[in-house]
Amino acid sequence: RSNLMEEVNLNKKRMQDLEDNLLKRLTETQGSLVEDEDLITVLQVTKKTAQDVMEKLSTAAETEIKINSAREEYRPVATRGSILYFLIVSMSMVNSMYQTSLRQFLIQFDLSLARSEKSPIT
């Protein structure tokens, strides 16, 4: 996910740089814009690069949706795990003999996963 966000930011910066370069060329051009072959070349390169960047941004948006969807599938497990953990930890307030270690908690957590209803997705 972080690589995806980094790539999106780089592509956005690239687009901004292209726009800035193009605007600079347009303001510095003297005479007819149609006759300036360097400007036409820059326009063509900018257009091609902009299309490539837009495709990459579109792909990145689709990938981010897939990542978020996959991440949401684990939310019920995380909720159950946190409830179980805090329930076990709070048992020590009832009596000190109920203090548990992380190892004991993990055993209980694995047991609860084994006993839980299986998801139709997996």
Biopython code that builds the backbone (N, CA, C, O; Angstrom):
import numpy as np
from Bio.PDB.StructureBuilder import StructureBuilder

atoms = [
    (1, "ARG", "N", (0.819, -1.185, 0.000)),
    (1, "ARG", "CA", (0.000, 0.000, 0.000)),
    (1, "ARG", "C", (0.865, 1.252, 0.000)),
    (1, "ARG", "O", (0.556, 2.220, -0.695)),
    (2, "SER", "N", (1.953, 1.240, 0.777)),
    (2, "SER", "CA", (2.820, 2.421, 0.814)),
    (2, "SER", "C", (3.510, 2.631, -0.525)),
    (2, "SER", "O", (3.701, 3.768, -0.956)),
    (3, "ASN", "N", (3.885, 1.538, -1.188)),
    (3, "ASN", "CA", (4.497, 1.669, -2.523)),
    (3, "ASN", "C", (3.494, 2.263, -3.510)),
    (3, "ASN", "O", (3.851, 3.077, -4.362)),
    (4, "LEU", "N", (2.246, 1.846, -3.383)),
    (4, "LEU", "CA", (1.195, 2.353, -4.259)),
    (4, "LEU", "C", (1.003, 3.850, -4.045)),
    (4, "LEU", "O", (0.892, 4.609, -5.008)),
    (5, "MET", "N", (0.964, 4.274, -2.790)),
    (5, "MET", "CA", (0.789, 5.697, -2.481)),
    (5, "MET", "C", (1.989, 6.508, -2.972)),
    (5, "MET", "O", (1.831, 7.623, -3.470)),
    (6, "GLU", "N", (3.173, 5.947, -2.830)),
    (6, "GLU", "CA", (4.377, 6.625, -3.300)),
    (6, "GLU", "C", (4.341, 6.798, -4.815)),
    (6, "GLU", "O", (4.696, 7.856, -5.336)),
    (7, "GLU", "N", (3.915, 5.763, -5.510)),
    (7, "GLU", "CA", (3.835, 5.827, -6.967)),
    (7, "GLU", "C", (2.795, 6.852, -7.418)),
    (7, "GLU", "O", (3.017, 7.592, -8.377)),
    (8, "VAL", "N", (1.666, 6.888, -6.725)),
    (8, "VAL", "CA", (0.625, 7.863, -7.060)),
    (8, "VAL", "C", (1.158, 9.284, -6.874)),
    (8, "VAL", "O", (0.948, 10.144, -7.730)),
    (9, "ASN", "N", (1.843, 9.528, -5.765)),
    (9, "ASN", "CA", (2.396, 10.861, -5.520)),
    (9, "ASN", "C", (3.438, 11.244, -6.562)),
    (9, "ASN", "O", (3.472, 12.389, -7.012)),
    (10, "LEU", "N", (4.290, 10.294, -6.951)),
    (10, "LEU", "CA", (5.283, 10.567, -7.986)),
    (10, "LEU", "C", (4.618, 10.892, -9.322)),
    (10, "LEU", "O", (5.061, 11.786, -10.043)),
    (11, "ASN", "N", (3.560, 10.166, -9.643)),
    (11, "ASN", "CA", (2.852, 10.424, -10.900)),
    (11, "ASN", "C", (2.173, 11.792, -10.883)),
    (11, "ASN", "O", (2.169, 12.498, -11.892)),
    (12, "LYS", "N", (1.608, 12.161, -9.752)),
    (12, "LYS", "CA", (0.982, 13.482, -9.651)),
    (12, "LYS", "C", (2.025, 14.588, -9.783)),
    (12, "LYS", "O", (1.781, 15.608, -10.428)),
    (13, "LYS", "N", (3.177, 14.381, -9.175)),
    (13, "LYS", "CA", (4.257, 15.366, -9.282)),
    (13, "LYS", "C", (4.748, 15.458, -10.720)),
    (13, "LYS", "O", (5.041, 16.543, -11.223)),
    (14, "ARG", "N", (4.829, 14.327, -11.359)),
    (14, "ARG", "CA", (5.257, 14.292, -12.759)),
    (14, "ARG", "C", (4.296, 15.086, -13.635)),
    (14, "ARG", "O", (4.719, 15.836, -14.514)),
    (15, "MET", "N", (2.991, 14.912, -13.386)),
    (15, "MET", "CA", (1.978, 15.666, -14.137)),
    (15, "MET", "C", (2.141, 17.160, -13.900)),
    (15, "MET", "O", (2.075, 17.953, -14.839)),
    (16, "GLN", "N", (2.354, 17.538, -12.655)),
    (16, "GLN", "CA", (2.526, 18.953, -12.322)),
    (16, "GLN", "C", (3.757, 19.529, -13.015)),
    (16, "GLN", "O", (3.711, 20.642, -13.540)),
    (17, "ASP", "N", (4.853, 18.779, -13.019)),
    (17, "ASP", "CA", (6.078, 19.228, -13.692)),
    (17, "ASP", "C", (5.853, 19.404, -15.189)),
    (17, "ASP", "O", (6.331, 20.370, -15.784)),
    (18, "LEU", "N", (5.126, 18.471, -15.793)),
    (18, "LEU", "CA", (4.833, 18.581, -17.221)),
    (18, "LEU", "C", (3.991, 19.820, -17.521)),
    (18, "LEU", "O", (4.248, 20.540, -18.485)),
    (19, "GLU", "N", (2.992, 20.053, -16.689)),
    (19, "GLU", "CA", (2.148, 21.232, -16.875)),
    (19, "GLU", "C", (2.959, 22.512, -16.727)),
    (19, "GLU", "O", (2.814, 23.442, -17.520)),
    (20, "ASP", "N", (3.808, 22.557, -15.715)),
    (20, "ASP", "CA", (4.646, 23.741, -15.498)),
    (20, "ASP", "C", (5.572, 23.989, -16.679)),
    (20, "ASP", "O", (5.721, 25.124, -17.133)),
    (21, "ASN", "N", (6.194, 22.920, -17.177)),
    (21, "ASN", "CA", (7.097, 23.033, -18.322)),
    (21, "ASN", "C", (6.340, 23.535, -19.546)),
    (21, "ASN", "O", (6.822, 24.403, -20.274)),
    (22, "LEU", "N", (5.168, 22.987, -19.760)),
    (22, "LEU", "CA", (4.372, 23.394, -20.920)),
    (22, "LEU", "C", (3.963, 24.859, -20.812)),
    (22, "LEU", "O", (4.071, 25.603, -21.786)),
    (23, "LEU", "N", (3.501, 25.273, -19.656)),
    (23, "LEU", "CA", (3.105, 26.672, -19.469)),
    (23, "LEU", "C", (4.293, 27.615, -19.647)),
    (23, "LEU", "O", (4.153, 28.698, -20.215)),
    (24, "LYS", "N", (5.447, 27.205, -19.166)),
    (24, "LYS", "CA", (6.652, 28.015, -19.325)),
    (24, "LYS", "C", (6.987, 28.175, -20.802)),
    (24, "LYS", "O", (7.303, 29.274, -21.259)),
    (25, "ARG", "N", (6.915, 27.066, -21.548)),
    (25, "ARG", "CA", (7.208, 27.117, -22.987)),
    (25, "ARG", "C", (6.211, 28.015, -23.715)),
    (25, "ARG", "O", (6.577, 28.779, -24.608)),
    (26, "LEU", "N", (4.933, 27.904, -23.312)),
    (26, "LEU", "CA", (3.909, 28.719, -23.965)),
    (26, "LEU", "C", (4.132, 30.211, -23.723)),
    (26, "LEU", "O", (3.941, 31.024, -24.627)),
    (27, "THR", "N", (4.533, 30.567, -22.516)),
    (27, "THR", "CA", (4.745, 31.986, -22.214)),
    (27, "THR", "C", (6.014, 32.526, -22.857)),
    (27, "THR", "O", (6.089, 33.713, -23.172)),
    (28, "GLU", "N", (7.011, 31.670, -23.055)),
    (28, "GLU", "CA", (8.274, 32.118, -23.633)),
    (28, "GLU", "C", (8.281, 32.121, -25.155)),
    (28, "GLU", "O", (9.174, 32.702, -25.770)),
    (29, "THR", "N", (7.300, 31.482, -25.763)),
    (29, "THR", "CA", (7.255, 31.380, -27.209)),
    (29, "THR", "C", (6.913, 32.746, -27.809)),
    (29, "THR", "O", (5.980, 33.421, -27.376)),
    (30, "GLN", "N", (7.681, 33.121, -28.799)),
    (30, "GLN", "CA", (7.420, 34.374, -29.503)),
    (30, "GLN", "C", (7.051, 34.041, -30.935)),
    (30, "GLN", "O", (7.642, 33.158, -31.557)),
    (31, "GLY", "N", (6.089, 34.743, -31.436)),
    (31, "GLY", "CA", (5.639, 34.474, -32.797)),
    (31, "GLY", "C", (4.498, 33.475, -32.785)),
    (31, "GLY", "O", (3.776, 33.349, -31.797)),
    (32, "SER", "N", (4.348, 32.780, -33.872)),
    (32, "SER", "CA", (3.249, 31.837, -34.031)),
    (32, "SER", "C", (3.533, 30.544, -33.250)),
    (32, "SER", "O", (4.622, 29.975, -33.329)),
    (33, "LEU", "N", (2.541, 30.111, -32.512)),
    (33, "LEU", "CA", (2.683, 28.868, -31.747)),
    (33, "LEU", "C", (2.748, 27.655, -32.670)),
    (33, "LEU", "O", (3.403, 26.662, -32.354)),
    (34, "VAL", "N", (2.080, 27.737, -33.791)),
    (34, "VAL", "CA", (2.015, 26.611, -34.719)),
    (34, "VAL", "C", (3.369, 26.374, -35.396)),
    (34, "VAL", "O", (3.685, 25.245, -35.770)),
    (35, "GLU", "N", (4.154, 27.416, -35.552)),
    (35, "GLU", "CA", (5.433, 27.301, -36.249)),
    (35, "GLU", "C", (6.578, 26.876, -35.332)),
    (35, "GLU", "O", (7.656, 26.534, -35.818)),
    (36, "ASP", "N", (6.366, 26.892, -34.030)),
    (36, "ASP", "CA", (7.414, 26.521, -33.068)),
    (36, "ASP", "C", (7.435, 24.995, -32.914)),
    (36, "ASP", "O", (6.617, 24.421, -32.194)),
    (37, "GLU", "N", (8.384, 24.351, -33.605)),
    (37, "GLU", "CA", (8.428, 22.885, -33.608)),
    (37, "GLU", "C", (8.835, 22.307, -32.254)),
    (37, "GLU", "O", (8.392, 21.220, -31.884)),
    (38, "ASP", "N", (9.671, 23.026, -31.521)),
    (38, "ASP", "CA", (10.031, 22.566, -30.172)),
    (38, "ASP", "C", (8.797, 22.514, -29.279)),
    (38, "ASP", "O", (8.616, 21.571, -28.508)),
    (39, "LEU", "N", (7.968, 23.517, -29.387)),
    (39, "LEU", "CA", (6.742, 23.561, -28.584)),
    (39, "LEU", "C", (5.801, 22.430, -28.967)),
    (39, "LEU", "O", (5.186, 21.805, -28.104)),
    (40, "ILE", "N", (5.693, 22.170, -30.260)),
    (40, "ILE", "CA", (4.826, 21.074, -30.727)),
    (40, "ILE", "C", (5.348, 19.737, -30.201)),
    (40, "ILE", "O", (4.564, 18.882, -29.789)),
    (41, "THR", "N", (6.663, 19.557, -30.214)),
    (41, "THR", "CA", (7.267, 18.329, -29.683)),
    (41, "THR", "C", (6.977, 18.198, -28.193)),
    (41, "THR", "O", (6.625, 17.119, -27.715)),
    (42, "VAL", "N", (7.125, 19.298, -27.464)),
    (42, "VAL", "CA", (6.839, 19.275, -26.023)),
    (42, "VAL", "C", (5.368, 18.950, -25.781)),
    (42, "VAL", "O", (5.039, 18.197, -24.864)),
    (43, "LEU", "N", (4.490, 19.511, -26.595)),
    (43, "LEU", "CA", (3.056, 19.219, -26.464)),
    (43, "LEU", "C", (2.769, 17.732, -26.686)),
    (43, "LEU", "O", (1.997, 17.125, -25.943)),
    (44, "GLN", "N", (3.391, 17.157, -27.705)),
    (44, "GLN", "CA", (3.176, 15.737, -27.999)),
    (44, "GLN", "C", (3.701, 14.851, -26.862)),
    (44, "GLN", "O", (3.036, 13.899, -26.452)),
    (45, "VAL", "N", (4.886, 15.170, -26.365)),
    (45, "VAL", "CA", (5.464, 14.390, -25.273)),
    (45, "VAL", "C", (4.607, 14.530, -24.022)),
    (45, "VAL", "O", (4.362, 13.552, -23.316)),
    (46, "THR", "N", (4.152, 15.754, -23.751)),
    (46, "THR", "CA", (3.317, 15.996, -22.576)),
    (46, "THR", "C", (2.006, 15.231, -22.678)),
    (46, "THR", "O", (1.538, 14.646, -21.701)),
    (47, "LYS", "N", (1.423, 15.241, -23.861)),
    (47, "LYS", "CA", (0.160, 14.524, -24.063)),
    (47, "LYS", "C", (0.339, 13.024, -23.848)),
    (47, "LYS", "O", (-0.466, 12.393, -23.163)),
    (48, "LYS", "N", (1.389, 12.456, -24.430)),
    (48, "LYS", "CA", (1.653, 11.012, -24.288)),
    (48, "LYS", "C", (1.927, 10.654, -22.832)),
    (48, "LYS", "O", (1.389, 9.679, -22.308)),
    (49, "THR", "N", (2.769, 11.455, -22.188)),
    (49, "THR", "CA", (3.108, 11.183, -20.795)),
    (49, "THR", "C", (1.873, 11.338, -19.903)),
    (49, "THR", "O", (1.671, 10.550, -18.980)),
    (50, "ALA", "N", (1.065, 12.334, -20.173)),
    (50, "ALA", "CA", (-0.155, 12.553, -19.384)),
    (50, "ALA", "C", (-1.100, 11.364, -19.504)),
    (50, "ALA", "O", (-1.714, 10.955, -18.519)),
    (51, "GLN", "N", (-1.219, 10.811, -20.702)),
    (51, "GLN", "CA", (-2.068, 9.633, -20.882)),
    (51, "GLN", "C", (-1.525, 8.445, -20.084)),
    (51, "GLN", "O", (-2.284, 7.729, -19.431)),
    (52, "ASP", "N", (-0.213, 8.244, -20.143)),
    (52, "ASP", "CA", (0.402, 7.144, -19.394)),
    (52, "ASP", "C", (0.180, 7.317, -17.891)),
    (52, "ASP", "O", (-0.163, 6.370, -17.184)),
    (53, "VAL", "N", (0.382, 8.543, -17.424)),
    (53, "VAL", "CA", (0.219, 8.810, -15.992)),
    (53, "VAL", "C", (-1.234, 8.616, -15.572)),
    (53, "VAL", "O", (-1.500, 8.069, -14.502)),
    (54, "MET", "N", (-2.166, 9.055, -16.395)),
    (54, "MET", "CA", (-3.590, 8.893, -16.067)),
    (54, "MET", "C", (-3.962, 7.404, -16.000)),
    (54, "MET", "O", (-4.747, 6.997, -15.143)),
    (55, "GLU", "N", (-3.402, 6.605, -16.897)),
    (55, "GLU", "CA", (-3.654, 5.162, -16.848)),
    (55, "GLU", "C", (-3.094, 4.560, -15.559)),
    (55, "GLU", "O", (-3.737, 3.727, -14.920)),
    (56, "LYS", "N", (-1.893, 4.991, -15.190)),
    (56, "LYS", "CA", (-1.292, 4.488, -13.959)),
    (56, "LYS", "C", (-2.098, 4.910, -12.738)),
    (56, "LYS", "O", (-2.267, 4.128, -11.803)),
    (57, "LEU", "N", (-2.593, 6.136, -12.741)),
    (57, "LEU", "CA", (-3.408, 6.605, -11.616)),
    (57, "LEU", "C", (-4.723, 5.837, -11.534)),
    (57, "LEU", "O", (-5.207, 5.534, -10.443)),
    (58, "SER", "N", (-5.289, 5.529, -12.676)),
    (58, "SER", "CA", (-6.523, 4.741, -12.705)),
    (58, "SER", "C", (-6.276, 3.328, -12.165)),
    (58, "SER", "O", (-7.059, 2.809, -11.370)),
    (59, "THR", "N", (-5.181, 2.723, -12.608)),
    (59, "THR", "CA", (-4.817, 1.392, -12.112)),
    (59, "THR", "C", (-4.555, 1.426, -10.610)),
    (59, "THR", "O", (-4.941, 0.512, -9.881)),
    (60, "ALA", "N", (-3.900, 2.478, -10.160)),
    (60, "ALA", "CA", (-3.604, 2.618, -8.737)),
    (60, "ALA", "C", (-4.888, 2.752, -7.921)),
    (60, "ALA", "O", (-4.986, 2.201, -6.825)),
    (61, "ALA", "N", (-5.864, 3.476, -8.447)),
    (61, "ALA", "CA", (-7.139, 3.629, -7.743)),
    (61, "ALA", "C", (-7.859, 2.285, -7.635)),
    (61, "ALA", "O", (-8.424, 1.960, -6.590)),
    (62, "GLU", "N", (-7.836, 1.512, -8.710)),
    (62, "GLU", "CA", (-8.457, 0.182, -8.682)),
    (62, "GLU", "C", (-7.736, -0.731, -7.690)),
    (62, "GLU", "O", (-8.375, -1.477, -6.948)),
    (63, "THR", "N", (-6.422, -0.671, -7.680)),
    (63, "THR", "CA", (-5.631, -1.494, -6.762)),
    (63, "THR", "C", (-5.920, -1.107, -5.317)),
    (63, "THR", "O", (-6.027, -1.973, -4.448)),
    (64, "GLU", "N", (-6.046, 0.186, -5.059)),
    (64, "GLU", "CA", (-6.339, 0.633, -3.696)),
    (64, "GLU", "C", (-7.705, 0.132, -3.235)),
    (64, "GLU", "O", (-7.867, -0.236, -2.072)),
    (65, "ILE", "N", (-8.675, 0.115, -4.123)),
    (65, "ILE", "CA", (-9.999, -0.413, -3.781)),
    (65, "ILE", "C", (-9.894, -1.893, -3.424)),
    (65, "ILE", "O", (-10.517, -2.343, -2.462)),
    (66, "LYS", "N", (-9.113, -2.651, -4.188)),
    (66, "LYS", "CA", (-8.938, -4.081, -3.905)),
    (66, "LYS", "C", (-8.239, -4.289, -2.564)),
    (66, "LYS", "O", (-8.616, -5.172, -1.794)),
    (67, "ILE", "N", (-7.226, -3.479, -2.287)),
    (67, "ILE", "CA", (-6.503, -3.595, -1.021)),
    (67, "ILE", "C", (-7.429, -3.302, 0.150)),
    (67, "ILE", "O", (-7.436, -4.033, 1.141)),
    (68, "ASN", "N", (-8.211, -2.229, 0.035)),
    (68, "ASN", "CA", (-9.133, -1.873, 1.117)),
    (68, "ASN", "C", (-10.196, -2.939, 1.319)),
    (68, "ASN", "O", (-10.586, -3.232, 2.449)),
    (69, "SER", "N", (-10.661, -3.516, 0.224)),
    (69, "SER", "CA", (-11.661, -4.581, 0.326)),
    (69, "SER", "C", (-11.081, -5.804, 1.038)),
    (69, "SER", "O", (-11.733, -6.391, 1.900)),
    (70, "ALA", "N", (-9.867, -6.180, 0.678)),
    (70, "ALA", "CA", (-9.222, -7.330, 1.323)),
    (70, "ALA", "C", (-8.963, -7.047, 2.797)),
    (70, "ALA", "O", (-9.102, -7.933, 3.640)),
    (71, "ARG", "N", (-8.588, -5.812, 3.101)),
    (71, "ARG", "CA", (-8.308, -5.445, 4.496)),
    (71, "ARG", "C", (-9.579, -5.513, 5.338)),
    (71, "ARG", "O", (-9.536, -5.926, 6.497)),
    (72, "GLU", "N", (-10.701, -5.113, 4.765)),
    (72, "GLU", "CA", (-11.962, -5.126, 5.511)),
    (72, "GLU", "C", (-12.419, -6.542, 5.848)),
    (72, "GLU", "O", (-13.181, -6.731, 6.796)),
    (73, "GLU", "N", (-11.972, -7.527, 5.099)),
    (73, "GLU", "CA", (-12.339, -8.913, 5.391)),
    (73, "GLU", "C", (-11.778, -9.369, 6.736)),
    (73, "GLU", "O", (-12.331, -10.272, 7.363)),
    (74, "TYR", "N", (-10.693, -8.755, 7.177)),
    (74, "TYR", "CA", (-10.059, -9.144, 8.435)),
    (74, "TYR", "C", (-10.594, -8.373, 9.639)),
    (74, "TYR", "O", (-10.249, -8.702, 10.774)),
    (75, "ARG", "N", (-11.418, -7.365, 9.421)),
    (75, "ARG", "CA", (-11.911, -6.546, 10.524)),
    (75, "ARG", "C", (-12.700, -7.355, 11.565)),
    (75, "ARG", "O", (-12.486, -7.143, 12.759)),
    (76, "PRO", "N", (-13.593, -8.263, 11.177)),
    (76, "PRO", "CA", (-14.304, -9.042, 12.203)),
    (76, "PRO", "C", (-13.358, -9.865, 13.088)),
    (76, "PRO", "O", (-13.583, -9.987, 14.292)),
    (77, "VAL", "N", (-12.316, -10.422, 12.497)),
    (77, "VAL", "CA", (-11.342, -11.198, 13.272)),
    (77, "VAL", "C", (-10.602, -10.285, 14.244)),
    (77, "VAL", "O", (-10.374, -10.650, 15.398)),
    (78, "ALA", "N", (-10.233, -9.107, 13.777)),
    (78, "ALA", "CA", (-9.534, -8.165, 14.653)),
    (78, "ALA", "C", (-10.438, -7.712, 15.800)),
    (78, "ALA", "O", (-9.978, -7.560, 16.932)),
    (79, "THR", "N", (-11.701, -7.501, 15.512)),
    (79, "THR", "CA", (-12.645, -7.097, 16.558)),
    (79, "THR", "C", (-12.792, -8.198, 17.601)),
    (79, "THR", "O", (-12.750, -7.938, 18.803)),
    (80, "ARG", "N", (-12.961, -9.411, 17.136)),
    (80, "ARG", "CA", (-13.072, -10.538, 18.073)),
    (80, "ARG", "C", (-11.818, -10.695, 18.917)),
    (80, "ARG", "O", (-11.888, -10.942, 20.121)),
    (81, "GLY", "N", (-10.673, -10.549, 18.270)),
    (81, "GLY", "CA", (-9.403, -10.688, 18.985)),
    (81, "GLY", "C", (-9.249, -9.625, 20.057)),
    (81, "GLY", "O", (-8.799, -9.919, 21.165)),
    (82, "SER", "N", (-9.618, -8.391, 19.739)),
    (82, "SER", "CA", (-9.479, -7.332, 20.743)),
    (82, "SER", "C", (-10.462, -7.520, 21.885)),
    (82, "SER", "O", (-10.116, -7.272, 23.040)),
    (83, "ILE", "N", (-11.673, -7.950, 21.589)),
    (83, "ILE", "CA", (-12.649, -8.224, 22.655)),
    (83, "ILE", "C", (-12.132, -9.325, 23.566)),
    (83, "ILE", "O", (-12.164, -9.201, 24.790)),
    (84, "LEU", "N", (-11.660, -10.396, 22.960)),
    (84, "LEU", "CA", (-11.146, -11.519, 23.745)),
    (84, "LEU", "C", (-9.957, -11.085, 24.599)),
    (84, "LEU", "O", (-9.873, -11.447, 25.772)),
    (85, "TYR", "N", (-9.045, -10.318, 24.024)),
    (85, "TYR", "CA", (-7.868, -9.878, 24.767)),
    (85, "TYR", "C", (-8.258, -9.024, 25.971)),
    (85, "TYR", "O", (-7.806, -9.285, 27.086)),
    (86, "PHE", "N", (-9.084, -8.017, 25.756)),
    (86, "PHE", "CA", (-9.439, -7.129, 26.855)),
    (86, "PHE", "C", (-10.314, -7.820, 27.893)),
    (86, "PHE", "O", (-10.274, -7.460, 29.070)),
    (87, "LEU", "N", (-11.095, -8.797, 27.480)),
    (87, "LEU", "CA", (-11.867, -9.581, 28.440)),
    (87, "LEU", "C", (-10.933, -10.380, 29.339)),
    (87, "LEU", "O", (-11.103, -10.399, 30.558)),
    (88, "ILE", "N", (-9.958, -11.032, 28.746)),
    (88, "ILE", "CA", (-9.019, -11.829, 29.531)),
    (88, "ILE", "C", (-8.178, -10.945, 30.442)),
    (88, "ILE", "O", (-7.940, -11.299, 31.597)),
    (89, "VAL", "N", (-7.726, -9.800, 29.940)),
    (89, "VAL", "CA", (-6.922, -8.896, 30.756)),
    (89, "VAL", "C", (-7.743, -8.335, 31.920)),
    (89, "VAL", "O", (-7.232, -8.195, 33.031)),
    (90, "SER", "N", (-9.012, -8.015, 31.665)),
    (90, "SER", "CA", (-9.836, -7.440, 32.738)),
    (90, "SER", "C", (-10.214, -8.474, 33.794)),
    (90, "SER", "O", (-10.650, -8.104, 34.885)),
    (91, "MET", "N", (-10.060, -9.738, 33.498)),
    (91, "MET", "CA", (-10.352, -10.781, 34.494)),
    (91, "MET", "C", (-9.420, -10.660, 35.702)),
    (91, "MET", "O", (-9.780, -11.095, 36.795)),
    (92, "SER", "N", (-8.235, -10.080, 35.528)),
    (92, "SER", "CA", (-7.314, -9.918, 36.659)),
    (92, "SER", "C", (-7.870, -8.930, 37.683)),
    (92, "SER", "O", (-7.438, -8.931, 38.836)),
    (93, "MET", "N", (-8.820, -8.090, 37.279)),
    (93, "MET", "CA", (-9.444, -7.171, 38.239)),
    (93, "MET", "C", (-10.399, -7.921, 39.167)),
    (93, "MET", "O", (-10.636, -7.491, 40.296)),
    (94, "VAL", "N", (-10.947, -9.044, 38.689)),
    (94, "VAL", "CA", (-11.825, -9.859, 39.522)),
    (94, "VAL", "C", (-11.003, -10.541, 40.608)),
    (94, "VAL", "O", (-11.336, -10.491, 41.792)),
    (95, "ASN", "N", (-9.931, -11.171, 40.177)),
    (95, "ASN", "CA", (-9.054, -11.842, 41.122)),
    (95, "ASN", "C", (-7.681, -11.954, 40.468)),
    (95, "ASN", "O", (-7.582, -12.190, 39.264)),
    (96, "SER", "N", (-6.633, -11.788, 41.253)),
    (96, "SER", "CA", (-5.280, -11.795, 40.689)),
    (96, "SER", "C", (-4.892, -13.148, 40.099)),
    (96, "SER", "O", (-3.965, -13.218, 39.293)),
    (97, "MET", "N", (-5.577, -14.215, 40.481)),
    (97, "MET", "CA", (-5.230, -15.521, 39.918)),
    (97, "MET", "C", (-5.606, -15.628, 38.438)),
    (97, "MET", "O", (-5.194, -16.566, 37.755)),
    (98, "TYR", "N", (-6.396, -14.656, 37.944)),
    (98, "TYR", "CA", (-6.800, -14.676, 36.541)),
    (98, "TYR", "C", (-5.828, -13.928, 35.627)),
    (98, "TYR", "O", (-6.139, -13.702, 34.458)),
    (99, "GLN", "N", (-4.678, -13.547, 36.130)),
    (99, "GLN", "CA", (-3.692, -12.887, 35.275)),
    (99, "GLN", "C", (-3.201, -13.889, 34.237)),
    (99, "GLN", "O", (-2.949, -15.055, 34.542)),
    (100, "THR", "N", (-3.073, -13.409, 33.016)),
    (100, "THR", "CA", (-2.671, -14.308, 31.932)),
    (100, "THR", "C", (-1.468, -13.750, 31.192)),
    (100, "THR", "O", (-1.201, -12.549, 31.215)),
    (101, "SER", "N", (-0.767, -14.628, 30.551)),
    (101, "SER", "CA", (0.387, -14.220, 29.739)),
    (101, "SER", "C", (-0.054, -14.108, 28.284)),
    (101, "SER", "O", (-1.150, -14.526, 27.911)),
    (102, "LEU", "N", (0.803, -13.550, 27.498)),
    (102, "LEU", "CA", (0.517, -13.440, 26.068)),
    (102, "LEU", "C", (0.378, -14.829, 25.447)),
    (102, "LEU", "O", (-0.459, -15.042, 24.570)),
    (103, "ARG", "N", (1.185, -15.753, 25.897)),
    (103, "ARG", "CA", (1.113, -17.129, 25.376)),
    (103, "ARG", "C", (-0.250, -17.739, 25.651)),
    (103, "ARG", "O", (-0.838, -18.376, 24.777)),
    (104, "GLN", "N", (-0.758, -17.546, 26.871)),
    (104, "GLN", "CA", (-2.081, -18.072, 27.204)),
    (104, "GLN", "C", (-3.158, -17.412, 26.342)),
    (104, "GLN", "O", (-4.087, -18.068, 25.871)),
    (105, "PHE", "N", (-3.012, -16.105, 26.149)),
    (105, "PHE", "CA", (-3.980, -15.403, 25.305)),
    (105, "PHE", "C", (-3.959, -15.952, 23.882)),
    (105, "PHE", "O", (-5.017, -16.190, 23.298)),
    (106, "LEU", "N", (-2.779, -16.153, 23.322)),
    (106, "LEU", "CA", (-2.684, -16.652, 21.951)),
    (106, "LEU", "C", (-3.295, -18.044, 21.818)),
    (106, "LEU", "O", (-3.889, -18.364, 20.789)),
    (107, "ILE", "N", (-3.155, -18.865, 22.844)),
    (107, "ILE", "CA", (-3.781, -20.195, 22.826)),
    (107, "ILE", "C", (-5.297, -20.040, 22.767)),
    (107, "ILE", "O", (-5.965, -20.718, 21.986)),
    (108, "GLN", "N", (-5.844, -19.140, 23.602)),
    (108, "GLN", "CA", (-7.286, -18.906, 23.604)),
    (108, "GLN", "C", (-7.759, -18.318, 22.270)),
    (108, "GLN", "O", (-8.820, -18.679, 21.761)),
    (109, "PHE", "N", (-6.964, -17.420, 21.722)),
    (109, "PHE", "CA", (-7.319, -16.799, 20.449)),
    (109, "PHE", "C", (-7.354, -17.846, 19.337)),
    (109, "PHE", "O", (-8.301, -17.885, 18.550)),
    (110, "ASP", "N", (-6.331, -18.691, 19.270)),
    (110, "ASP", "CA", (-6.308, -19.748, 18.259)),
    (110, "ASP", "C", (-7.481, -20.704, 18.428)),
    (110, "ASP", "O", (-8.064, -21.163, 17.445)),
    (111, "LEU", "N", (-7.818, -20.996, 19.655)),
    (111, "LEU", "CA", (-8.947, -21.874, 19.940)),
    (111, "LEU", "C", (-10.260, -21.240, 19.480)),
    (111, "LEU", "O", (-11.121, -21.916, 18.918)),
    (112, "SER", "N", (-10.406, -19.934, 19.724)),
    (112, "SER", "CA", (-11.639, -19.253, 19.295)),
    (112, "SER", "C", (-11.734, -19.214, 17.771)),
    (112, "SER", "O", (-12.826, -19.328, 17.216)),
    (113, "LEU", "N", (-10.605, -19.056, 17.098)),
    (113, "LEU", "CA", (-10.631, -19.090, 15.631)),
    (113, "LEU", "C", (-11.019, -20.473, 15.117)),
    (113, "LEU", "O", (-11.767, -20.595, 14.147)),
    (114, "ALA", "N", (-10.516, -21.495, 15.761)),
    (114, "ALA", "CA", (-10.830, -22.860, 15.330)),
    (114, "ALA", "C", (-12.306, -23.177, 15.532)),
    (114, "ALA", "O", (-12.898, -23.913, 14.742)),
    (115, "ARG", "N", (-12.901, -22.623, 16.585)),
    (115, "ARG", "CA", (-14.308, -22.909, 16.890)),
    (115, "ARG", "C", (-15.282, -21.997, 16.146)),
    (115, "ARG", "O", (-16.474, -22.301, 16.082)),
    (116, "SER", "N", (-14.813, -20.912, 15.596)),
    (116, "SER", "CA", (-15.713, -19.938, 14.980)),
    (116, "SER", "C", (-16.256, -20.451, 13.662)),
    (116, "SER", "O", (-15.707, -21.364, 13.045)),
    (117, "GLU", "N", (-17.350, -19.837, 13.252)),
    (117, "GLU", "CA", (-17.987, -20.195, 11.985)),
    (117, "GLU", "C", (-17.090, -19.740, 10.843)),
    (117, "GLU", "O", (-16.590, -18.615, 10.839)),
    (118, "LYS", "N", (-16.899, -20.612, 9.896)),
    (118, "LYS", "CA", (-16.011, -20.314, 8.775)),
    (118, "LYS", "C", (-16.706, -19.364, 7.806)),
    (118, "LYS", "O", (-17.916, -19.447, 7.595)),
    (119, "SER", "N", (-15.928, -18.468, 7.226)),
    (119, "SER", "CA", (-16.441, -17.496, 6.269)),
    (119, "SER", "C", (-16.703, -18.190, 4.934)),
    (119, "SER", "O", (-15.917, -19.042, 4.522)),
    (120, "PRO", "N", (-17.789, -17.840, 4.256)),
    (120, "PRO", "CA", (-18.035, -18.450, 2.936)),
    (120, "PRO", "C", (-17.046, -17.969, 1.887)),
    (120, "PRO", "O", (-16.930, -18.587, 0.829)),
    (121, "ILE", "N", (-16.328, -16.877, 2.154)),
    (121, "ILE", "CA", (-15.390, -16.330, 1.176)),
    (121, "ILE", "C", (-14.159, -17.216, 1.060)),
    (121, "ILE", "O", (-13.642, -17.413, -0.040)),
    (122, "THR", "N", (-13.678, -17.756, 2.186)),
    (122, "THR", "CA", (-12.442, -18.532, 2.143)),
    (122, "THR", "C", (-12.670, -19.995, 2.043)),
    (122, "THR", "O", (-11.713, -20.768, 1.998)),
]
sb = StructureBuilder()
sb.init_structure("model")
sb.init_model(0)
sb.init_chain("A")
sb.init_seg("    ")
for serial, (resi, resn, name, xyz) in enumerate(atoms, 1):
    if name == "N":
        sb.init_residue(resn, " ", resi, " ")
    sb.init_atom(name, np.array(xyz, "f"), 0.0, 1.0, " ", f" {name:<3s}", serial, name[0])
structure = sb.get_structure()
